Amino acid sequence: MSEPALHDPRAAQRLAWARDALGDSGAALERASTDAGFRSYWRSVGAGPSRIVMDSPPDKEDVRPWLRVRDLLDAGGVRVPRVLARDVDAGFLLLEDFGGPTVAQVIDDANADAHMDAAIAQLVRLQSLALPADFPAFGEALLQRDAGLFEEWFLRRHLGLELDCGDVERLQLAQRRLMDTMLAQPRVPTHRDYMPRNLMPVEGGPAVLDFQDLVLGPIAYDPVSLLRDAFLSWPEARVDGWLRRYHARAADAGLPVPALDLFLRDTDWCGVQRHLKILGIFARLHHRDGKPRYLTDAPRFLAYLDAVVPKYRELDPLRELLERTVKPAFARVAA
């Protein structure tokens, strides 16, 4: 997608700023990424090497929080995009262009161990950061919001379900148990979307993208995001091996990982919480935002829940809800 016609005032402002920052009066901009909220990303085309222009309209999305997290990660040795020029008041940044595909686009059975090993090393570095005292925490309010996404968008809007009193109680009890487990975990810096599509296979990397929602959160959350990804599935025995590798490296780095058995239980439960949340997000993308492709992954999410939830008696209320109500409704919608 090319730069819009210059009758768009913001497009004209963006292009003029980019040409000045690049020192190239003939440079053009092409769309580099979508699905970035109010921010947009543009790749320069011109005489010099390509760069990325981040456009964050100041009346919609202040660029300062993104910069704050980027600078914290960079200072801690985490590979992130370099900022080559900035106009914070106007909402423009000029960034290095990593180019090429993400880890998600290049990872396969043969190279997965190497990519996961590098991603685990970078994650341990990220989790070892010392965050300022005023940094936001992954707490009750955020978990309640996540829980609401599954009920409002996946169950109610996508499946057309109005839960009876028994199912409401089952869902609330299961969500409460999942939340309590997450709140009880040791807390470390948490990316919240640390997965292969947000990692770039570059020297010193992988480079980390989409980090602006960093919080202090449960230590098992990012390992689950990486290894039980929303868009990629691996054999469970392989995932278990990677989780054990992460646990050993985290312990060696002095991170507050619990004993291995408890950590593996925590990763299972974090995975359940995250998969329920993402089912809600994907349903919202479909029904509110007109982006239906995400829901094609829903059967894989349900298969993950089928594999994990029955392992834990405490999650029986969720298992009953899935079997009695959710899966029959999903089969009807998918038919």
N, C-alpha and C positions, 0 to 999 in steps of 0.2 A: 504494500500500500504506500503510495507516494505522499509527499507533503501536500496538504490541502491547498487549494487556491488562496491567494493572499487577500481575498476579501474577508477572510476570517481573521479578525484582529489578533487573536492569540497566536495563530499560526504565523502571521507576519512578524510579531514580536519575537517568537521563538527562533525563526529563521535568521532574523537580523542579529539576535544575540549570539546564535551559534556561529555565524560567519565572523563576527568580531572575536569571539573566543578562540576560534580556529585560526584566525588570521588568513582567511580564504574567502574572498568576496564572491566567489562563484560556487561555493559549497551548496549542496542540496541535502535534504533530510528525507529519510524513508522510515516508515514505521518499523520498529524493531521488536516490539512486544505488545501483547494485549493482556487483558485480565489483571490490570494493575490498579483497580479502583479509580480514583481521580487522577492519579499519576499516569503519565504516558512516557514511553521511551522511544527515541528516534536515533537511527544510525546515520552518521554523516557520510556523504559521498562527495569526494573532491580530490584536490591535489595531494593532500597528505594522508597519513594512515587514518582508518575509520575510527571514530569516537562515538560515544553514546551521549545523547542529550536527554537528561531527565527533566520533564516539564511537570512541575507540581504547582498548579494554580493556587496562589496564596489565600484566596478567598474560600478554597475548598479543602486544601490539605497542606498544612504548613510543612516545609521541608526540614525544619530544624530537628524534630524528633528522629527522622531518618539519619541525619548527619550525626546526631549525638550517638546513636547506636553504632553507626559505621566507625566513628572515631574510637569508641570503646573497644570494639572488636579489633581494629587495626593496631591499637596500642598493646593489645594482649597477644599479638602474633597470629591472629586469625586472618586468613587471606580473604580480602574483600575488595571491591572495585576502588581504584585510586581516583580521587577527585582532582581533576586537572584545572578546573575553573569553576567559579561559583558566583551567583547573584542571589543571595538568600531572600532578599526582599521581593524580587521578581519571581522567585520560585524556579530558577534554572540552575542545573548542574551539568558540567561537562565531565564525563567519566571515561576511563579506559574501556575499550571494547574487547571483551574476552573472545568474541567471535565464536564460530563453530557451535557444536551441539552441547547439550547438557549431559551430565552423567547418565540421566535416564535414557538418553537417546543412543548411548554407546555401550552401555553395560549389557553383558550377555553371560551365558553360563561359563565361558572360558575365562573371562576377565573379571568376573564379579568379586572374587576374593581380593584381588588387588585394589579394585575401586572401593570396596567396603572397608578394607584395612586403612586406606588413606582417609576415607570419610570418618571412620572411628577416631583416628588420630586427631583430625581437625575438631571433631566434636569434643573430645577430652580437653583440647585447648580452650574451646569456647566455654565449656562448663567450669573451667578453672579460673575464669575471670572474676575479679573482685568488683561487684557492682556498687554504685553509689547508694547511700542509705535511702534516698528518695525514689529508688527505682520501683516500678510497679511489680506487684506480686500476683501470682496465679492463685487466686483464692476462691472463696465460696461464691462470690457474685459471678465470676467468670465461668465457673463450673455450672451454676444454675442456668446461665445464658446458653451454654453448650447443650445442656439437657433439654432446654426448651426448643432448640432447633430440630431435634429428632421428632418430638411430639407434634410440634406445630406444622412443620413442612413435610416430613416424610410420612408420618402416620395420618395426619388430618388432611393435608392438602394433596399429597400424591396418592395415598391409598384410599382416601375418602373415609377414614375410620373415625368414629366417635366411640371412644372406649367406654365400656360399662364400668361400674364401680369396682368390680374385682380386678379388671385389667388396669385401671388407674392406680389401684393400690400396689399391684405387682410392679408396674413401671416405677412408681415413686420409691418403693422399697429398694429395687435394684439400683436406681440412680443414686439413692442415698448411700448405699454400700460402696458403689464405685467412687463417689465423691470423697467419702471418709477415707478410703484407702489412698487416694491421691493426695489428700491433705495431710496424711500421716507420713508421707515420704520425706526424706531429706530434700532440701531445696537447693538448686543450683541455677545459674543462668540457663534459660530455656528458650530456644528459638521458636518453637511451636509449629514449625513446618519444615523441619530438617529432613528433607527427603531428596532423592536423586534429581528430581526436576529443578530443584533450587541449588544444585551444586554444579560447578563448571570444572571440567578436567584440565586445569592449567598448571604450569610450573609453580611449585610452592603451595599447591592447592590440595584438595579441591577448593576453589573459591566459593564463598557462601553468598547467596542472594536472598532477597525477600526477608530480611532480618529485622524489619522495623517494629515487629510486635514482640521483641525480646522482653521476657519477664523473668522474675525469680520463681521457679516452678519445680515440679516433681522430677527427681533425677532420672526416672525411667521413661519420661515422656518423649524426649528426643531420640533415644535409641529405638523406641517403638516406631516413631515416625519414619526413621531411616529404614528399618529392617522389615517392618510390616506396612509398607508404603501403600498409599491410597491408589496408586496406579500400576504397581508391579507386585507380583507374587513370586515367592520362592518356596521350595520344599521346606517343610517345618524343621527337618533335621539340620538343614543348612542354616536356617535362621537361628536355631538353638546354638549352633557352633559360633556364629557371629556374636550372639548375645554374650556367650561365655568369654569370647575374646575381648569384647568391650568391657565386661566386668573386671577382668584381670588388668586391663590397661588403666581403667579408672581407679582401681584400688592402688596400683603402683604410683599413680599420679597424686594420691592423697585425697581423692574425691570421696564424699561420704556415702559410698555404696553400701547397702546392707549385705548380709550374708547371701550367698548365691541363690539358695532355694527361695528366700523371700524376694530377692530381686527378680527372679524369673516369674514368680507369682505376680509381682507388681507390674511387670511388662505385659503379662496376659491381661490384667485388669485395665491397664492404661490403653491397651489395644482395643478392648471392648468399648471403653468410653469414647475413644477417638473415632472408631468406626461408626458408632451411633451418631456422633456429632456430624461426621462428614456425610453420612446418608442424608441428614437434614440439610446440610449446606448444598449438596448436589441437587436435592429436590428444589431448594430455593433458586438455584441457578437455572433450573429448568422452567419452573413456573413463574418466577418473578422476572428473571433476566433474559429469558429466551435462549438459553444455552443448554440444549437437551443432551449433548454428547456425554456429559459427565455421568448421567444416570445409567449409562450402559455398563458401568462398573458395579452397579448395585448387587448383582448376583454373587460377585466375588466377595463383597463385604458380608453378605448373609452367610456364605460358605465359611468365612473366617469365624463368624459368631457361632455357627454350628460346631466348629472344631474346638472352640475354646470354652464357651459358656457351660456345656455339660460337665466339664472337669471340676467345677466348683459348686458344692451344695449351696453355698451362700447366694449363688446366682440363679437358683432354681426359679424364683419368680420371673426373671427375664426369660429363661428357657421356656416356661409355660406360656408367657405372652407371645413369644416368637412362634411356637408350635401351634397354639390354639387360634391366634388372631392375625399375626403379622404375615406369616408365610402364606396362608390361604388367600389373604387379601392381595398380596404381591403377585401370586400366581394368576389371580383374576385380572389384575391390571396389565400384566405382561402378556396375557393371552391375545 
